[in-house]
Amino acid sequence: MHSIMPLRSSFVMPILVATSVSLGWLGSIAEPAPSPSAATTSPATNIGPIIKFAELAYDFGKVDSGTVVKHEYAFTNIGDQTLEITNVQPSCGCTTAGKWDKAVEPGKTGMIPIEFNSTAYGGAVTKTITVTSNDPTNGVVVLQLKGTAWKPINISPGFVMFNLSADIQTNETKVVRIVSNLEDPVTLSAPTWSNNTFQAELKTIKEGKEFELDVTVVTPLTNTVSAPITLKTSSPKMPVITLTAYAMVLPVITVNPPQITLPVGPLPTEAKPSVMIQNNSTNVLALSEPRLTAEGTDIQIKEVQPGHMFTLALSFPAGFQIQPDHPVEASVKSNNPKFPLIKVPVYQMAPRPPAPPQPAPAAQPKAGSSSTGIPPAQTGPSNGQAALATTPTSVQK
């Protein structure tokens, strides 16, 4: 036993070595080194422009009301073609866009400057800016600007609006909340206003901190009016509070649009305009018997909000054209005694007049002729013959 064991060990080792060598050789065959062409293959190109913003939302924190907040949104073109920013549209007039980078090459960075005027704001504010570009997959990006505009005294709402019907009017009251953000207590004077259409009364909710202003419109009214309401405060940071009250008298029935204008005829395709009819009265409105005074056309009534809002759906076929001596109008009957028949005239755009004819180019003088069109003088006998031929009256004497 002892004499055999060393022989077995010495026999196994060469086999293991040979096996590992052979496996290594096979591995080198199974996994060849990458060819130089494969190693230098470039990544895919022609992916187009790609816009990437460093931030989509900017929080300007807390600023005093009236502060103009300025910020620049940075973006990078991570694509392989020129990025074009075609439009930057803020959500309201208090936010404006400056001169932005309109064309950004691949790998480069551009800026979009934005300004927000916080004068009319108090409390939390959120604005949006819509950026349009030629990015094929992300062509519209909405940025956000937010923060808090601090006012010594907040007024909510900042104005009062009354919408009154023309047929039935009653006095109406709305409440304005006035809250002081100052550490010291504040006092307010009695409100004053210049138009007797409105009345205002100040109430104290929390001494020195919170107040309510009751604004009442006094009816009847026949037209739209407005008036400022003013209160004085004890704070030098905001010595006067001013808000405006509006009272708008709505017509009993509004028609929008009041008339229809079709494209130039004959119509190349079917036209389907619509008309919205709104009842601003407290009484229920009923419409019936729609009519369109043109052959081959159609009109339908759709009741959007029962008794108060309707849609007239009109249809004009392809080839339709209004004749000069045949006016067209849409009409519908109503149960309102003041407006028994609602009419909407239909017009059609006139074709453009043909362009005036272009004057013919001046004829170029032929070789041997003068620029005045008079033949050049000739010499010799032929000249005398020509003169006699052009003056026959002298020959007939």
C-alpha positions as CSV (number, residue, x, y, z in Angstrom):
1,M,0.0,0.0,0.0
2,H,2.7,2.5,0.9
3,S,4.7,1.7,-2.2
4,I,1.8,2.2,-4.5
5,M,0.5,5.6,-3.2
6,P,3.5,7.8,-4.4
7,L,3.2,6.3,-7.9
8,R,-0.6,7.2,-8.1
9,S,0.1,10.8,-7.0
10,S,2.9,11.2,-9.5
11,F,0.6,9.9,-12.3
12,V,-2.3,12.2,-11.5
13,M,-0.4,15.5,-11.4
14,P,0.7,15.4,-15.1
15,I,-2.9,14.6,-16.1
16,L,-4.2,17.6,-14.2
17,V,-1.6,19.9,-15.7
18,A,-2.2,18.7,-19.2
19,T,-6.0,19.1,-18.7
20,S,-5.7,22.7,-17.5
21,V,-3.3,23.5,-20.3
22,S,-5.7,22.0,-22.9
23,L,-8.7,23.8,-21.4
24,G,-6.8,27.1,-21.4
25,W,-6.0,26.5,-25.1
26,L,-9.6,25.7,-25.9
27,G,-10.7,28.9,-24.0
28,S,-8.4,30.9,-26.1
29,I,-10.1,29.4,-29.2
30,A,-13.7,29.9,-27.9
31,E,-13.1,33.6,-26.9
32,P,-11.0,35.3,-29.4
33,A,-9.8,38.8,-28.7
34,P,-12.0,41.6,-30.2
35,S,-11.0,42.7,-33.6
36,P,-9.6,46.3,-34.0
37,S,-12.7,47.2,-36.0
38,A,-15.1,46.1,-33.3
39,A,-13.1,47.9,-30.6
40,T,-13.3,51.3,-32.4
41,T,-17.0,51.2,-33.4
42,S,-18.5,54.6,-32.6
43,P,-21.8,55.0,-30.7
44,A,-25.1,55.5,-32.6
45,T,-25.5,59.0,-34.1
46,N,-28.2,61.1,-35.6
47,I,-30.4,60.9,-32.5
48,G,-31.4,64.6,-32.9
49,P,-31.3,67.5,-30.4
50,I,-32.1,66.6,-26.7
51,I,-32.9,69.2,-24.1
52,K,-31.9,68.7,-20.5
53,F,-32.6,71.3,-17.8
54,A,-30.4,71.6,-14.7
55,E,-33.7,72.2,-12.7
56,L,-37.3,72.2,-13.6
57,A,-38.5,74.1,-10.5
58,Y,-37.1,77.1,-8.7
59,D,-38.1,78.2,-5.2
60,F,-37.3,81.8,-4.6
61,G,-38.2,81.5,-1.0
62,K,-39.8,84.5,0.8
63,V,-39.6,88.0,-0.6
64,D,-41.4,91.2,0.1
65,S,-44.4,91.9,-2.1
66,G,-43.2,94.2,-4.9
67,T,-39.9,92.5,-5.3
68,V,-38.9,91.5,-8.8
69,V,-37.6,88.0,-8.7
70,K,-35.0,87.1,-11.4
71,H,-33.8,83.6,-12.2
72,E,-32.0,81.9,-15.2
73,Y,-33.0,78.3,-16.1
74,A,-29.9,76.5,-17.5
75,F,-30.3,73.8,-20.1
76,T,-27.9,71.6,-22.1
77,N,-28.2,70.0,-25.5
78,I,-27.1,66.4,-24.9
79,G,-28.1,65.4,-28.4
80,D,-26.0,65.4,-31.6
81,Q,-27.8,68.1,-33.6
82,T,-28.5,71.8,-33.0
83,L,-31.2,72.5,-30.4
84,E,-33.6,75.3,-31.2
85,I,-35.7,77.0,-28.6
86,T,-38.7,78.3,-30.6
87,N,-40.9,79.8,-27.8
88,V,-40.9,80.6,-24.1
89,Q,-44.4,81.3,-22.7
90,P,-44.9,82.4,-19.1
91,S,-48.4,81.6,-17.6
92,C,-49.3,85.3,-16.9
93,G,-48.3,88.9,-17.5
94,C,-46.6,89.2,-14.1
95,T,-43.9,86.8,-15.4
96,T,-41.8,87.6,-18.4
97,A,-39.0,85.9,-20.4
98,G,-35.9,87.8,-21.3
99,K,-33.6,87.1,-24.3
100,W,-32.9,83.4,-24.3
101,D,-30.4,81.3,-26.2
102,K,-32.3,80.2,-29.3
103,A,-29.8,77.9,-30.9
104,V,-27.5,75.6,-28.8
105,E,-25.0,73.3,-30.4
106,P,-24.5,69.7,-29.1
107,G,-22.8,69.6,-25.8
108,K,-23.3,73.3,-25.2
109,T,-25.4,75.0,-22.5
110,G,-28.0,77.8,-22.9
111,M,-29.9,80.1,-20.5
112,I,-33.6,81.2,-20.3
113,P,-33.9,84.4,-18.0
114,I,-37.2,84.8,-16.2
115,E,-38.5,87.8,-14.2
116,F,-41.5,87.7,-11.8
117,N,-43.1,90.9,-10.5
118,S,-44.7,90.1,-7.1
119,T,-46.3,93.5,-6.6
120,A,-49.9,92.2,-6.8
121,Y,-49.3,89.1,-4.8
122,G,-49.4,88.2,-1.1
123,G,-48.9,84.6,0.2
124,A,-47.8,81.5,-1.7
125,V,-47.2,82.0,-5.4
126,T,-46.7,79.4,-8.2
127,K,-46.1,80.3,-11.8
128,T,-45.3,78.2,-14.9
129,I,-43.2,78.7,-18.0
130,T,-43.7,76.6,-21.1
131,V,-40.6,76.0,-23.2
132,T,-41.0,74.8,-26.8
133,S,-38.1,73.3,-28.7
134,N,-37.3,71.0,-31.7
135,D,-36.4,68.1,-29.3
136,P,-38.3,65.3,-31.1
137,T,-39.2,63.4,-27.9
138,N,-39.5,66.2,-25.4
139,G,-40.6,69.3,-27.4
140,V,-42.6,70.9,-24.7
141,V,-41.2,71.4,-21.1
142,V,-43.0,73.1,-18.3
143,L,-40.8,75.0,-15.8
144,Q,-42.1,76.1,-12.4
145,L,-41.3,79.2,-10.3
146,K,-42.7,79.3,-6.8
147,G,-42.2,81.0,-3.4
148,T,-43.9,83.3,-1.0
149,A,-44.6,87.0,-1.5
150,W,-44.8,88.7,2.0
151,K,-47.1,91.6,2.5
152,P,-47.5,93.5,5.8
153,I,-51.2,93.2,5.3
154,N,-52.9,90.6,3.2
155,I,-56.2,91.3,1.4
156,S,-58.2,88.3,0.0
157,P,-59.6,88.6,-2.6
158,G,-57.8,91.6,-4.0
159,F,-61.0,92.8,-5.8
160,V,-64.7,92.2,-5.6
161,M,-66.8,91.2,-8.6
162,F,-70.6,91.1,-8.9
163,N,-72.3,89.6,-11.9
164,L,-75.9,90.7,-12.1
165,S,-78.7,89.6,-14.4
166,A,-80.5,92.3,-16.5
167,D,-84.0,91.0,-15.7
168,I,-83.9,90.3,-11.9
169,Q,-81.5,92.0,-9.5
170,T,-81.2,92.0,-5.8
171,N,-78.6,93.5,-3.4
172,E,-75.7,91.1,-2.9
173,T,-72.8,91.2,-0.3
174,K,-69.3,89.7,-0.6
175,V,-66.7,89.5,2.2
176,V,-63.0,90.5,1.9
177,R,-60.6,89.2,4.6
178,I,-57.9,91.5,5.8
179,V,-55.1,89.9,7.9
180,S,-52.1,91.7,9.3
181,N,-48.7,89.9,9.2
182,L,-47.0,92.6,11.4
183,E,-45.8,91.8,14.9
184,D,-47.4,95.0,16.3
185,P,-51.2,95.4,16.3
186,V,-52.7,97.5,13.5
187,T,-55.8,99.6,13.3
188,L,-57.9,100.4,10.3
189,S,-60.0,103.4,9.5
190,A,-63.6,103.2,8.2
191,P,-63.8,102.5,4.5
192,T,-64.5,105.2,2.0
193,W,-65.7,104.9,-1.6
194,S,-66.8,107.2,-4.4
195,N,-69.8,105.5,-6.0
196,N,-73.1,105.0,-4.2
197,T,-73.7,101.8,-6.1
198,F,-71.6,100.1,-3.4
199,Q,-71.6,100.1,0.4
200,A,-68.8,98.9,2.6
201,E,-68.7,98.0,6.3
202,L,-65.6,97.0,8.4
203,K,-65.7,94.4,11.1
204,T,-63.0,93.4,13.6
205,I,-62.5,89.6,13.9
206,K,-59.3,89.6,16.0
207,E,-58.2,92.9,17.6
208,G,-55.2,94.3,15.7
209,K,-54.8,91.2,13.5
210,E,-57.8,90.1,11.5
211,F,-60.7,92.1,9.9
212,E,-63.6,91.5,7.5
213,L,-64.8,94.1,4.9
214,D,-68.4,93.5,3.8
215,V,-69.0,95.0,0.3
216,T,-72.6,95.3,-1.0
217,V,-73.8,96.2,-4.4
218,V,-77.0,98.3,-4.4
219,T,-79.5,97.5,-7.2
220,P,-81.0,98.1,-9.7
221,L,-78.3,98.7,-12.2
222,T,-78.5,99.2,-15.9
223,N,-74.8,99.2,-16.9
224,T,-71.5,98.0,-15.6
225,V,-69.8,100.2,-12.9
226,S,-66.7,100.0,-10.7
227,A,-65.3,102.0,-7.7
228,P,-62.2,101.9,-5.5
229,I,-62.7,101.3,-1.8
230,T,-60.0,102.7,0.5
231,L,-59.0,102.1,4.1
232,K,-56.2,103.8,6.0
233,T,-53.9,101.8,8.4
234,S,-51.7,102.6,11.4
235,S,-48.7,100.9,9.8
236,P,-46.1,103.0,7.9
237,K,-45.2,99.8,5.9
238,M,-48.7,99.8,4.3
239,P,-50.4,103.1,5.2
240,V,-53.3,102.6,2.7
241,I,-55.4,99.6,1.6
242,T,-57.2,99.9,-1.8
243,L,-59.4,97.4,-3.5
244,T,-61.8,97.8,-6.4
245,A,-65.4,96.7,-6.6
246,Y,-67.0,95.8,-9.9
247,A,-70.6,95.3,-10.8
248,M,-71.3,93.8,-14.3
249,V,-74.8,93.7,-15.7
250,L,-75.0,90.6,-17.9
251,P,-77.5,90.6,-20.8
252,V,-80.4,88.2,-20.4
253,I,-79.2,86.1,-23.3
254,T,-75.7,86.1,-24.8
255,V,-74.9,84.7,-28.2
256,N,-71.3,83.8,-29.1
257,P,-70.2,84.4,-31.7
258,P,-72.8,87.0,-32.7
259,Q,-72.2,86.2,-36.4
260,I,-70.6,83.4,-38.5
261,T,-68.1,84.0,-41.2
262,L,-67.4,81.1,-43.6
263,P,-64.2,80.7,-45.7
264,V,-64.1,81.8,-49.3
265,G,-66.6,79.9,-51.4
266,P,-67.2,77.5,-52.9
267,L,-66.2,75.7,-49.7
268,P,-63.5,73.1,-50.4
269,T,-64.7,70.9,-47.6
270,E,-67.7,70.7,-45.2
271,A,-67.8,73.5,-42.6
272,K,-69.2,72.9,-39.2
273,P,-69.3,76.1,-37.1
274,S,-71.1,76.3,-33.8
275,V,-72.8,79.0,-31.7
276,M,-73.1,79.1,-27.9
277,I,-76.3,80.6,-26.4
278,Q,-76.2,81.3,-22.7
279,N,-79.2,82.3,-20.5
280,N,-78.1,84.7,-17.7
281,S,-81.6,85.0,-16.4
282,T,-83.0,83.3,-13.3
283,N,-85.8,81.9,-15.5
284,V,-85.4,78.7,-17.4
285,L,-84.8,79.1,-21.2
286,A,-86.3,76.8,-23.8
287,L,-85.2,76.8,-27.4
288,S,-87.0,75.3,-30.4
289,E,-87.4,75.2,-34.2
290,P,-83.9,75.9,-35.3
291,R,-83.7,77.1,-38.9
292,L,-80.9,77.8,-41.4
293,T,-82.0,79.8,-44.5
294,A,-79.9,77.9,-47.1
295,E,-80.5,74.8,-49.1
296,G,-78.4,71.7,-48.4
297,T,-77.4,73.0,-44.9
298,D,-78.3,71.6,-41.4
299,I,-78.7,73.0,-37.9
300,Q,-79.1,71.1,-34.6
301,I,-79.7,72.2,-31.0
302,K,-77.7,70.7,-28.1
303,E,-78.7,71.6,-24.5
304,V,-75.3,71.7,-22.6
305,Q,-76.7,72.9,-19.3
306,P,-80.5,72.5,-19.0
307,G,-82.3,75.7,-19.2
308,H,-79.2,77.9,-19.3
309,M,-76.6,76.9,-21.9
310,F,-77.2,75.7,-25.5
311,T,-75.1,75.0,-28.6
312,L,-76.3,75.4,-32.2
313,A,-74.4,73.0,-34.5
314,L,-74.4,74.2,-38.1
315,S,-73.3,72.3,-41.2
316,F,-72.5,73.7,-44.6
317,P,-71.6,71.2,-47.4
318,A,-68.5,71.2,-49.6
319,G,-69.1,73.5,-52.6
320,F,-71.4,75.8,-50.6
321,Q,-71.4,79.5,-51.6
322,I,-73.6,82.4,-50.5
323,Q,-75.2,84.2,-53.4
324,P,-75.2,88.0,-53.2
325,D,-79.0,88.3,-53.4
326,H,-79.7,85.5,-51.0
327,P,-78.6,86.4,-47.4
328,V,-78.2,83.5,-45.0
329,E,-79.0,83.4,-41.2
330,A,-79.5,80.9,-38.5
331,S,-82.4,81.4,-36.1
332,V,-84.0,79.6,-33.2
333,K,-87.2,80.4,-31.2
334,S,-87.1,80.9,-27.4
335,N,-89.7,81.1,-24.7
336,N,-88.3,84.4,-23.4
337,P,-91.0,87.1,-24.3
338,K,-88.3,89.7,-24.7
339,F,-86.3,87.6,-27.2
340,P,-88.8,85.4,-29.0
341,L,-86.5,84.8,-31.9
342,I,-82.7,84.6,-31.7
343,K,-80.9,85.3,-35.0
344,V,-77.3,84.8,-36.1
345,P,-76.3,86.2,-39.6
346,V,-74.0,84.1,-41.7
347,Y,-71.4,85.7,-44.0
348,Q,-68.8,84.4,-46.3
349,M,-65.3,85.9,-47.0
350,A,-65.0,87.5,-50.4
351,P,-62.4,86.1,-52.8
352,R,-59.3,88.2,-53.3
353,P,-59.4,90.4,-56.4
354,P,-57.2,89.2,-59.2
355,A,-53.8,90.8,-59.4
356,P,-53.7,93.7,-61.9
357,P,-52.0,92.7,-65.2
358,Q,-48.4,93.5,-65.4
359,P,-47.4,96.0,-68.1
360,A,-45.6,94.4,-71.1
361,P,-41.9,95.1,-71.2
362,A,-40.8,97.8,-73.5
363,A,-39.7,96.6,-76.9
364,Q,-35.9,96.8,-77.5
365,P,-35.0,98.9,-80.5
366,K,-33.7,96.8,-83.5
367,A,-30.3,97.2,-84.8
368,G,-30.0,100.2,-87.1
369,S,-33.0,102.1,-85.5
370,S,-33.0,105.0,-83.1
371,S,-34.3,104.8,-79.6
372,T,-37.1,107.3,-80.4
373,G,-38.7,104.9,-82.9
374,I,-38.0,107.3,-85.9
375,P,-36.1,105.6,-88.7
376,P,-32.6,107.0,-89.2
377,A,-32.1,109.4,-92.1
378,Q,-31.1,107.8,-95.4
379,T,-28.9,109.3,-98.2
380,G,-29.2,109.0,-102.0
381,P,-32.3,108.9,-104.2
382,S,-34.2,106.5,-102.0
383,N,-34.4,109.3,-99.4
384,G,-36.3,111.6,-101.7
385,Q,-38.7,108.7,-102.7
386,A,-39.5,108.0,-99.1
387,A,-40.2,111.6,-98.4
388,L,-42.7,111.8,-101.3
389,A,-44.4,108.6,-100.2
390,T,-45.1,109.9,-96.7
391,T,-46.6,113.2,-97.9
392,P,-49.3,112.2,-100.5
393,T,-51.2,115.5,-100.0
394,S,-48.4,117.4,-101.5
395,V,-48.4,115.2,-104.6
396,Q,-52.2,115.6,-105.2
397,K,-52.0,119.4,-105.5
